Amino acid sequence: MQAAPGANETKPVFLEPQPLVLSLQAIATQFNLPFAVNQQHIANIEAPKLEGNFTLAESLTQLLKNTGYSYLIQPHGFTLVQAPATHTNDSAMEEVSVTGIRASLNISGKRKRENRVISDIIASHDIATYPDRNLAESMQRISGISITREAGEGRQIMLRGLNPDFTLVTLNGMPVLANNDSPMDSRQQKQQDRTFDLNLFSTDLFSEIQVLKSYSADQASGGMAGIAALETAHPFDNPGLQWGITQQIGNNQFSDHLSKKLSAMVSSTNDKWGALFSISYGARESQEMGANTFRWRVIPPDGADTSELPQKFTAAWNNGEYRVPRGNRYSVWQSDMKRLGVGASLEYKTARHHATFDWLYGRLSGNRFEYHLYPRGYQSTPIIEGETVITAGEVNEKNELVYAAYEQAQVGTESRFQQVSTTYNQWVINSHHDIGSTWKGHLLLGWEGASYDIPTSNKAYMQGVTDVTIDYRQDSRFANITYSHDLTQPTFWRMKELDSEQYFTSTQFINAKYTLSFEPSITRSWQWGVDAVRFENESELLNIQNFLDEEWAAYFNGVPEGTTTSNGVTSVNSAVPVIHSTTLTTHPKLHWLTLDTNNVFRYFNLPTNTQALQNINRVTHELPSHYQSKVTESRVALFTQWQREIGRFHINSGLRVEYENTEVNNVSSLVSNVPNIHYTNWLPSLNITYELQPDTLYRLALSRSIGRPQLNDITRPVEYLPETNSLYGFNQNLRPYSSYNLDIAFEKYTSGVNQFSLSAFSKYLDNYIVYTSETVAFSDTPEYANWTGDTINANTLVQRVTTANTERAWLYGLEGSCQLETSWPWHPEYKIGVITNLSYTHGQVQYFSAVTGEKLQYTSLPYLSPWLANVTAYWESYALSARLSATYRDSYLARIGDETIIDEDETGFEKSVYLDAVVSFHVGEHWELRAEATNLTNEREEQYTDSAHRAYNTTFSGRNFYLGVTFRH
């Protein structure tokens, strides 16, 4: 039998006298191999001191002298057996895996090396050794990947500088999608997209994360940036009876309550069958706070008394020379979220058949509370027309109003309550089976359903009058704002208005795939396959604003309560309901009065449900805004793939041909019928690996991949806006984004876990989707024949705005990673190491306005951070290990101004650095204690507005500290 890789290498071994099981664990770690033994039988055996350079066999021979045990070295590790005189066949053997940082790095490196496409891999051990609360945070440590954050947690991933929509996520082999959102307008709430939000699941439920950066024909299409392939745990990953439980508690510096997480797993196998069940439940309170603007605008001080300002200053302001910050809010976002994940796996495994049945359920749910304090007058400045006096003002070198003092100014508050929940369900069957000696088959059948629901999202506003100063001179991103009155007093405020909305979106995937392989030898194979996918996405939004706005205004303006005015408005007392108000004391700058929003609705005899509110006619409100859409995509693909080893070359070439039909329905569209979009994609791929030496690989990959149109672009309703003479049409000839890919990589694997890799990539992006416009007679538009809106003369020239595949872009970059490890000088058995990842990416594209179709600027692709870096330093002994990790993300553009073009030409985020740490200690064979810390520097997330990088939204979420204990058997 062939020995395990590395078993014949001579390595330094330094072991003190200790229990035999600890010495075996040390040897297994040193040689990067697992071992199996009946632990109860050796529990009382002491091992001698061992120093010197030994092979695995020599080490085991020395350790097992006079113990009554011998060893057997196998391809995947070594086994301890009792000597013939005492050995019994019914001895229970238990696998002891190499644990810790070094073992996980070894597994990840081995899988990366064996892959026939350019990839990065995080093994289960590696997932566990970082203080990552969800999958997104684990994946940020891969070169070329960056993440967005929400409430201090990772949420979405970007690969190689492309939009999150262009990274396809697969789970147990099938494509998946699940959404939640951000509570912040600046980060785009209720965004309908193709992204899998990775904060849905804790990392505990997953065994491996692969990031596939080059494409092969057997892969699902849609990952123009790449594919993030997630795998849940299976019983035969660790044969035998395995179980474990982890309890963790934590604290955020801005929260008064502890966060809690409990996870458990049990797995058992016999000769052929295995079953696994895992569960993870966590509850966490978070608070994100900061300062923000409604962007900066050229606004003259109309309606304000400016007589106390210098005449020259006032003239320049009135002439439109100054940019004025709008909004100027202090904000607090609070949430109490609960995360539940449940997984089960049934596995059957023989020499000729291997089948798994996997179920995964997830739910992320809770309540969100949002509180804002801001001047709320003319155009969201503090000005009350005819009352406000501006007593001082100052601008900087960019003519931005960085200081102003206002007397008799408007101030307002907003209090919002939201219920939110994401629910996820997936069932997948994977069956690998031999058909004779040279033919093999693989069947995949899967179903996934996910929904994101905001059944309640209610707002309550208050208003008051006071003196205000707004000062950006000390901190250009976090204004110092002062008010002359005590903002915690209910008598200072009056009620302003109530708003309500609800939102729901759901997705469903059905996937059936069969692959037939012909393998006449170990050096060549041929595959043929068919892959069918059906995808559905439904979305609905109902929004109603300005409840009781006019009734409260009438009372404030002197109309007695209960009196009906000439325009039919009945006055309602606008006094703040004190019993439903409380003082917010958590913002570092100011305290102010907030409202219990739902109870305020009830206090004024209004239901808290948006559906019920739309039928309320006894109080004034705006007409409901109702949006509803559905997208159904059906596709069938045929693919073939050929693999051959020729000397030191491994060649993988293939072709995927895919037909797709897309059906779109939108209840707001003003046409009776929206035509289907259908197209055929030809996706060739070529992956070549050249093994210069056993530890040195060169890779080359050529392929074509696609990214499907963003859901917001194809579900936009057909409508006509007479005020701008704009017709927003539907393009039935729209095609996916297309990318022609070139990847080159060099990988060097040296002794132990040391390795180095460098890759270069180029993506030529074709069929890039933008909005274009043309002036055309209405009768010449595709919408004319099915028009159901208000009558438009057939000869009327309209400005038709629609999506089109008109642009191209070139994206290129470099990615490098390095793992270095050495022994501690005074204790060679202790290891210290550094893991580094660094990437540079560049790519630009021409932007167009989605409102007018006009050409805007030519600049960086959205979400592209030129530089990304991650550095991890670790120290590991047999029982104690520690990690310190820093993650850097360069500034990036999030989107180009459209509806906000009056204020900004772009918005984006500034650079950030996050620092995390973890220390773990193994107590005996079964227990592990962990201490974790994330966001150690309490990093500020700074979002800018305009290419001038003015203040937009600056937040911080606080440091997090966790303690945990794990028992594994």
N, C-alpha and C positions, 0 to 999 in steps of 0.2 A: 504494500500500500504506500502511496506517495506521502511523504511527510508534509506537514504544514509549511507554508511559505515562511521563510525566516528561521525555521527551527534549527537549521544547520549553521546559522551565523553564530560567531563568538561575540558575546556581549559582556560588559562589566556588571557584576552582581555584588551588591553589598547588603547583607541581611544580618540583623541582630538576632540573638536567640528570642524566639517568640512562638505563639501557637502556629502549628503547621498550616492551618487554613490561611493565616495572614501571609506567611511566606509564599504559599502557592498563588495567592492573589498578586503579590509583588512580582513573582516570576511571570505570571500571565500578562501583567501590565508591561513588563520589560520586553517581552517577546510579541506583544500585541495579539494574543490568542486567548480564546475562552477555554475553560476546562470544566470537567464534570467529575463529581465525586459524591458519595453519600456523606454529607457533612456531619451527621450525627456520629458516624463511626470514627471520625478523626477529631472530634471536638476536644478531646483531652490529650492529644499528642502534641508534644513540644518539638520544634525544629531547631537544629543547631545553628550556630553562627556560620555565615558563608560569605567569603570574600574572594574576589578574583575574577578572571575572565573565563566564561563557560559557554558551551552550547546549551540548548534547552535540555537535551538528554543528560548532559553532564550535571547540570543544576539539579534535575530531578533525582538523579542517582544519589547525589550527596544528601539531599534533603530526606530521602525515603529510606536511608540506611536504618536497619533494625526497627522499622515501623510495621513490618508485616504487609507493606503495600508495594506494588510495582506500578508501572505506567505504560500507557499505550499512546503514541503520538500519531494522530490522524490528520487528514488534509485540512480540517477546519479547527484543530485544537488538540488538546490532550485529555486523556481520561485516566483516573486513578482506579486501580482494581486491587482487590486483596490477593495476596500471594496464594498459590494453589492449595496450600495446606488448610487455609482458613476461608477460602473464597466460596461463597454460596451464590447460586444463580438468581435468588430472589432479592438480592440487595438492591435497594432503590437508589438509582443514580440521579443526582441533581446537578443541573448546569449552573456554574458560577461564571457569569460574564465578566469580562474585563470592563470595569467601570471607570468613570472619571473622564477628564478632559482628553487625555492622550488617546484613550481607546476610541472616543467618538471621532477625533480627528483622523485616526487610522481608518475607521470604517468609511467616513466620508471621502477620504482620499482614494481608497480602493474602489469605491463605486464610481467616482468621477473618472478614474483611469480606465475602468472597464467599459464605460459608456461609449457608444459609437457616434454620438453627436457631442457638440461642445456644450458643456453643462457645468453646473455647480450643485452640490448635494449637501443637505444637512441631515445627518442621521439622528435617530431618536435620542441617543445619549447626548448629542450636541444640543438638541433642542432643550433638553432638561438642564444643561449646565449653565445656561444664561438666565438672567432674571427677566425673561420675556413673558408678558401676560397674554399675548395672543400671537397668531401666526405672522402677522405683518411685522411685528417687532423682531421675530426670529429671522425673517428674510432680509431685513435691512443690513445684515452682516455679510451679504453676498455682493461681490463686486458688480457694479452696474445697476443695483437696485436702490431706490429711494422710497420713502413712505410719506404719506400724510398722517397727521395726528389729530385726534379729537379727544378732548377732556384729558389730555396727557397720555393717551394710548394711541398706538399705531392703528391705522384703519385701512388704507389702500396702498397698493404698491405700484411704482412706475419702474419699468425695465428699459434700460438704454435710452432714457430721456423721452419716451413716448407716453401719450395719454394712458391713464389706467385702463381705459376701454380696450386697448390693444394688447394687453397681457391676458391671454386665455388661461383660466384656472380649470384644472381637471381634478376630480376627486375619485380615487379608486378606478381611474381609467376613463371616466366620462366627463364631458364639459358641464360646468355648473355656474350658477349665478345666484347671488343673494345680496340684497341691499339693506342699508340703513341710511342715515344722513347726518348732517351737522345741524345743530340748533342755530348756527350763525348764518345770517344772510350773506355775509362777505365770503363764506366758504360754500355757498350755494346749497340751500336747503332743498329737499324734495327733488333732487336731481335724478332724472330718469336715464339710467346708463346701463352699460354691460359689465360693470365691475363687480367682482366678488369682494364684499367688504369683510376683511379678514379679522376684524375685531369680534366677529360673531362667535368664534370658538377659542377656547383655551388650548394651549399647546399640548396638554396632557393626553389628548385623544389621538395624537398622530405619531406615526412611526418614522416617517421620512418625508422630506421636501426636496424635490428635484426642480431645478430651474433649467429648462432646456432652451439654449440660446440659438442653436441652429436647427433647421427644420428637416424632417424626414417625412416621406410620403405616407407612412402609416399613422402619423399624428393627426389629430383633429385640426381642422382649419379655423382661422379666426385670430390666432396669436401672432399678429404682425410684429410685435416686439419680442415675443417668445412665449413659452408655456411654463406655468407654475403647476407642477404635478404633485398633488398631495396624496399620501397614503395613510390610511388608518392601520392600527395594529391588528395582527392576525395571530392565531394560537401557535402556529408552528414557527413564528419568529423566535420564540423561546419555548422549546418543547417541555413537556412535563407539567406539573402543577405549579403555577406561579400566581401569587397574589400580592397586592400591596395597597397601602392607603396613605394618603398625604393630607395633613391638616396645616393650613397656613392662615395667619392673621397679619394684618398690615395697617398702616396709618398714612394718610396724606396730611401734610402740614396744615392744609386749609380745612380739614374735615374734623368734626367733633366725634365721629364714630369710627370704629375699627372696620376695616374690610375683612372679609372671611372667604376662604376657599377650601373646599373639601373634595378630594378626588380619590377614586378607588378603582381597582382593576383586579379581575380574577380570570385566569386562563388555565385550561387543562387539555391535555392531549393523550391519546393512546396510540396504537400502531398506525391507524389510518385517520382517525377523526379528532378534531379539536374544536373547542368552543371558547369564546372570549366575551366578556362583558366589562364595559368600563363606563364610568360616570364622573362628571366633574360639575360642581355647583359652586358659584361664587356670588357674593354680594358686595358691592362697592359703592361708596359715596364719593363723588368728586366735585371739585369746584374750580372753575376757570374764571379768572377775573382780569380786567384790564381797562383800557381806554380806547376809544375809536371815534372816527368821524364818519359823516355821510359824504366823504370826499371833499375836495376844495373846488370852489367855483368863483368865477368873476361875477361878483354881486355888488352893485352900488348900495350904499346905506339908505335906501329909499325909506321914507317914513320916519327916520330917526333924526333927532336934534344933534347936529355935529358942530354946533357953534363953539364948543370948547376945544375943538381940535385945531391944529395949525391950518391956515387957509390952503397952503400948498399941498398938505397931506390930504385934506378933504377933496381938493380938486382932482388929485390923482386917483383917489378912490372912486369918485363919481365918474371919472373918465374910463373906468374899467381897467386900471393898471394893476390892481391888487387881486390876489387870490385869497378867498376867505374860507376858513374851515367851517363846514356845516356839521350840525349834529353835536359834536364835542361831548360824547357820552362817557360816563363811567358805567361799567357793566359788570354783572356777575352772572355766571351760568352755573347752576347746580344740577346734579343728577343723582339719583339713587337707582343704580342698574343692577339687575340680577342676570347672571349668565349660567345657563344650564346646557350641558352637552351629554348625550347618552349614545354609546356605540355598542354594537354587538356584531360578532363575526362567527360564522360556522365554516369550518374548513375540512376538506377531505383531501388526503394526500397519499398517493402510492407512487410506484416507480413510473407508471404510465398515465396517471390521471392526477390532476390538481385542480380543485374547485373551491371557490370561496363565495359565501353569501354574506354581504355586509349591509348593515343598517346603521344610519347615523341620523340623530335628531339633535337640533340645536334651537335654543330660544334665548334671545337677548331682549330684555324688557325692563320697563321701569317708568319713573316719572322724571320730567325735566322742569326746572324752575328757572326763570330768566328775569333779571331785574336791571332796568336802565334808568339813569338820571341824566337829563340833558336839557340845554336851552331849546325851546320848541316854539319859535316865533316865525317871522317872515322868512320863507325859504330855508327853514331849519337853522336860522341864526337866532340870537336872543331878541331880536327887534320886534316890539309891538308898535305897529304903525301909529304915529301920532302921539305916542307916550314915552318911548325909550329915548334916553339921552346917552350919547357916547362921549365919555369924558377923557379917554386916552386911547392911543393906538400906536403900534410900532410894526414895521415890516422889516424883513431880512433882505439879504442881497438878491434873493430871487423874487422880491416883491410879494412875499407871502405874509399875510397878516398873522404874526406870531404872538401879538399881545393886544388885547383890547379890554376896556372897562365899560360896562353898560349899567345904567341906572334905570329902574322901572322896566326890567326885562322879563321875558317869558321863560318859565322853566317847567318841565314836564317829567313825568315818570311813566314807565311801561312795566307792567308785571304780567308775565306769561306763565301758563301752566300747560304742559303737554304730557299725554300718555303715549308711549311709543313701544312697539314690539316688533321684532323680527323673528319669524318662525321658519325653521328649515327641516326638511325631511328628504332622505335619500335611501333608495334600495338598489343594490348592484349585485349582479351575479357575474362572476368571472370563472370560466371553465377552460382549462388547458388539458388537452388530451392527445395521446398518440394514436395514429391510425396506421398501423403497421410499423415497420422499422424506420422508414424514411419520411413519412408524412405526419404532420402535427396540425392540430386545430386549436383555435382560441375563440370562444364565444363570449361576448359581453352583452348583457341585457341590463338596462338601468332606467330608473325613474327618479326625478328630482322635482320637488315642489318647494317654493319659498315665497314668503309674503312679508311685506313691511307695512305696518298699520299705524296711523296716527288718528285714533278715533276722536281724540279731544285735543284741540289746540286753541286755547282761549286767551285773550289779552284784555287787560283793564288799564286805562290811562287816567292819570291825574294831571292837574295843571295849577300853576301858581305864578305870582309876580314877585320879583326880588331884584337885588343888584347882583351882577355877575361879572367876574373877571376870568378871562381865558388866557393862559400863559404857556407858550411853547418854547420860551427862550432857554430854559434850563434843560429840558428834555424834549427834543423835537418829535418824539414818538409817543410821549405820555404827558399830556398837558396837565398843568396845575390849575384846577378850576375851583374857584371859591364863590360862595353865595353868602349874602348878608343876613339871611333869615335862618332860623332853626328848621331844617327840612324834615325833622322827625316828628313835628307837631301836626296832628290831623287837621287842626283849625287853619293851618296855612294853606291847605290844598282844597281843591274842588274836583269833582268827577268830570272827566272830559268825554270819553267814549268807550265802547266795548267792541271787540272784534272776535270772530270765531271762524275756524276752518277745520276741515278734516281731509285726510289724505290716505290713499291705499294703493299699493302696487303689488302685483304678484307675478311670479315667473314659474314656468314649468318646462322641464326637459324630458324627452323620451329618447333613449338612445339604444340602438341595436347594431351590433358590429360582429362580423365573423371574419377571421383571418385563417387562411389555409397555407401551411408552410411545407415546402419540399426540401429536405435536408439530406442529400445523398452522402455527404461527408461533413466532417467538422470544419472544413475550410470553405464551404460554399452552401448557400441556401437561396431559395426563391419563395417569395410570398405573394399571394393574391388575397384581396379582401373587398368586402362591401361594408359600408358604414352609413346608416340612416339615422337622421336626427330630426326631431320636431321640437320647436321652441315657441313658447307663447309668453307674451308679456302684456299685462293689463294694468292700467293706471287710471286713477280717478281723484280729482281735487275739487272740493267745494269750499268756497270762500265768501264770507259775508262780513262787511265792515260798517263801522259808524253807528252801531246801536246806541240810541239815547243821546246822540251827539246834539241834536237840535233841542231836545227836551231839557237837557241840563243847561245848554247855552241860554235858553229862554229864562230859566230860573235865575241864572247868574246875572242876566240883564234886567232883572227886576220884575218879571212876570210872576205873579203869585202862584204858588204850588196848586196844581189842579186846574188852572185857568188855561183855556184854549185860545191860541192866537188866531189872527185872521187867516193865516196860511195853514190852519188845522193842526198845529203842534201844541200838545198839552204839556204845560210846564211840570217838571219833576225836580224835586229837591236834589241839589247837586252836592250836598254835604257828604263827606267821606264817611262810610260806615266804620266807625272806630273798632267795633268788635271783630272786624275782618281785616284789620291792618296790623302791621308789626314793623319794628325798626330793623333795618338791615345794618349789621355792624361788621360785616366781614371784608368790605372793601378797604384797602389800605389808605385811601385818600379821604373819603367822606362816609358819613352815615346818613341814611334817608329812609323815609317811610315807604313801605311796600304793601301790596294788597294780596289777600288770599283770593285769587281770581275767581275760581268756581263758586265760592261762597258769596262773592260780590254779585255774580250773575243771579244766584238764588235770592239774594237780598232784594234785588230789584225785580223779582218775579219773572225771571227769564230762565228757560232751560239751558243746560250746559252742553247739549248735543246740537251740532250744527244742522243736522237734518231737521230737527224739530224747530230750530230757530228760523229756517227759511219760510216757515208758514206763519210767523208772527207778523201781524199787520197793525197791532195796536201801538207800536212805537216805530219811529222812523229808522231806516237803515238803507244802505245801498242795495241795489239789485244783486242777487247772488251771482257769483262767477263760478261756472261749472265747466270742468274740463274732464273728458273721458276718452281714452284711446285704447286700442288693442292692436298688437302686432303678432302675426303668426308666420314663422319661417319653417319651411319644410325643405330638407336637402337630402340627397342621396349621392354617395361618392363611391367610386370604384378606384382601387389603388393596387399597384404592384410594386414590389421592392426586391432588388437583387443584392445579395451580399457575397463577397468573395475575399479570401485571403490569398494574396500572391506574394510569397516571400515575406518581406517586412511590411507590406501594404495590406490594409484592410479597406475594402471599397464597399460602400453602401450607396446604391443609386435607386431611384424610384420615381414614380409618376402617380399623381392623384388627380382624377377628373371628377368634378363635382357639379351637379345641377342643383340650383336653389330657386325656390319660389317664395316671395314675400307678399303677404296680404296685410293691408293696413286699414283700420277703421277708426274714425275720429268723429264723435257726435257733433263737434263744433264746426266741422268742415261744411262749407256752403256749396257742396256738389253732391249729387245723388249717388255717385259711384266713383270710388278711387281705384284706378287700375292697379293690378298686381305688378310687382317688380320681379323679373326672373332673368337669370343669367347662368352661364356655365364657366367654371374656373378650371384652368389647367395649371397644376402646381407640381413642377419637377423638383427633384432634390438630388444632390450628390454630396456625400460625406466621405472623405478619405483620411485615414490615419496611417502615418508612417512611423514605425517603431525603429528609430535609429539604434537604440540600445534598450535593454529591458526597462531601464528607468527614464528613458527620454522619448517623448512622443511629439510629433508634429501633426497638426490637423489642418485640413482645408475643407470648407463647406461652401457650396453654391446652391441657391434655392430661390424659389418665388413663393411668397406667402401673402395672405390678405388680412385686412381688418374690416369688419363689417361696418356699415354706416351707423353712426350714433343714433340711438333711439329717439332723442329729441329732434333730430333732423328729419326723420321719416314720419314722425307722428305730428309734426306741426300742422295745425288745421289750415285748410284752404279758406281764405277770407279776403275781403276787400275793405280797405280803409279809405273812405272818400276824402277825408281831410288831407291825406298825402297822395291820393290817387294811386295807392299801392295795392297790387293784387299778389297775394302770397300763394304761389302755385305748388303743384306736386309734380315731381320728375319721375316718371315711370321708367326712364332709361338710366336711372342712377345705378352705379356699379360700386363694388367694394373698393376701399383703399387697396393699393397693391404695392408690394415691396420686393425689389430684386436684391438679394442678400449675398454678401461675400464675407466669409469669416475665416481668419487665419489664427492658429493658436500654437503655442509652444508650452509643453508641460515637462517639468523635471521633478522626479521623485527620488529622493536620496534616502539615507538611513532613517529608521524610526518614522516620525511623523513629518520630517522636514520635506518641504516641497515648494516649488516655485512655478508659477504659470503667468504667461503674458499672451494676450490676444488682441487682435485688431479686427474691427468690423466696419462694414460699409452697407448702408441701406439706401437704395435709390427708390424714393417713394413716388409712385405714379398714381394717377386717378385720385389725387388728393381732393377731398370734398370741401367746397366753399360755397358761399351764396353769391350768385350773379344776378344782374338785372338787365332787362331790355325794354324798350318802349315799343309797344305793339298794339294793334287794334284788338279790342276785346273779342271780336268774332274770330280772330286768328289764334286764340289761346286754346289749349287743350281743355280748359275748364268751361268754355262757352257752352258746349253741347249738354253738359250735365249740371248747369248752374241752377241753384235753388235759392240764392240770396236775393236781396233787393235788385230790382231791374236796373241793368246797366245797358246803355245804348250800344248796339253792336259795333258802331264805328268809333266809339270812344277810345282814345289812346290811353292805355294804362301802363303803369310801370310794373312789369311782372318780375317778381323776385322769387327765385327758387334755388335749390341746391344743384350743383353740377360738379362733374369730375374734371376740373379744368387746370388744376395746379400740380406742380411737381416740387419735390424737395430732395435734398441729399443730406443724409445723416451718417456721421462716422465717428469713431472713437477708439480709445485704447483702454484695456482693462488689465490690471495686474493683481496678483495675490502672492503672498509669501508666508510660509510657516517655518519658523526657526525654533529649535529647542536645544537646550544644553543641560548638563547636570550641575547641581549646586556645588561649588568648589569644595566645600568642607564636608558635604554629605552627598556623594554621587548618586544615592538612591532617590534624592529629591530632584525634581525637574522644574526648570523655569523656561518659559517660551513666550514668543510674540507671534501674533497672527495679524497680518496687515492686508487690507484691500484698498485699492486706489483705482479710480476710473476718471477718464476725461471724455466728454461727448460734445459734439458740435453739430448743429443743424438749424437751418432757417427756412422760413416759408412766407409766402405772401398772404396776408390776411385781408378779408373782405367783411363788410358790414352785413350782418344777418337781417338788419332792418331795411337798409336801402340797396344792398348789393354793390355798394361802391367800394373801390379799392382803398384799403387802409395802409398800414406800414408793412414793410418787409423786415422781419425780425425773428428771434428765436422761436423754435417750436414750443408749444405749451407744455409745461411741467418739466422742461429740460433744465437740470442743474449741470452746468459744465463740469464741476468737480465734485466727486463723492469720495469719501474716505472712511474707513473703519479700522481702528487699531485696538487689539485686545492683548493684554499682558496677563500671563497666568503663572501660578506656582502650584505644584502638586507633589504631595507625598502619598504614602500608602493610605492614610486616613484623612488628611486635610488637603483641601484645594481652595484656591482663590482666583478670581478673575476681576479685572478692571478693564472696562471697554469704553471707548469714545467713538462717537459716530458724528461725522461732519457732512452737512449738506450745503452746497452752494446756493446762492439766491436763484430764483427761477420765476418765470412769467407764468401766471395761471390762466389768464384770458385777456383778450383784447376788447376794449370798450365798444359797446354797441348801443344799448339803451342808455348807457352812462357816458356816451361819447362827449357830451357837453362838459363833463367834469374830468375825464381821464382818457388817455389813449391806450392804457393797459393797467393791469393790476397783477401783483405777484407777491412773493414772499422773500424776505431777506435770509441770509445764511444763518445756520444754526449748528450748535454742537451739543450733543446729549451725552452725559456721562453716567454709566451704570456700573454696579459692582455686585459680586456674590461671593460668599464664603460658605463652604460646606464641610462638614466633619462626619466621618463614618464611625459609628460606635459599634464595634463588633461587626458581625456579618450582615445584620439585618436592618440596623437603624442608621438614619442619616438626619443630621441637623443642618438647617440652612438659614442664612441671614442674607437678605437681598436689599438693594437700594437702587432706585431708578431716578433719573432726572436730578442728579446730585447738585447741579448748579442752578436749579430752578430756572431753566432756560426760558427766555422770552421768545414767543412766536410773534414775529413782526411782519405784518402784511402791509404792503405799500400800495399807494394809488398813484397812477401816472408814471411815465418814464422819468419824471423828476424825483421819484421816490419820496413823495409826501406821506405823512402819517395817515394810515387808514384804520388798521385794527391791530393793537398790541395786547397780547394776553400772556399770562403765566399760570401754570396749573399746579405748581408745588412739588416738593420732594416727596418720594414715597419710600417707605421702609416696611419690610416684611420679615417675619420669622416663621419657619416651617419645620415640621418633623415628618419623616417618612419611615414607614416600616415595609420592608420587602421580604417575601418568603419564596 
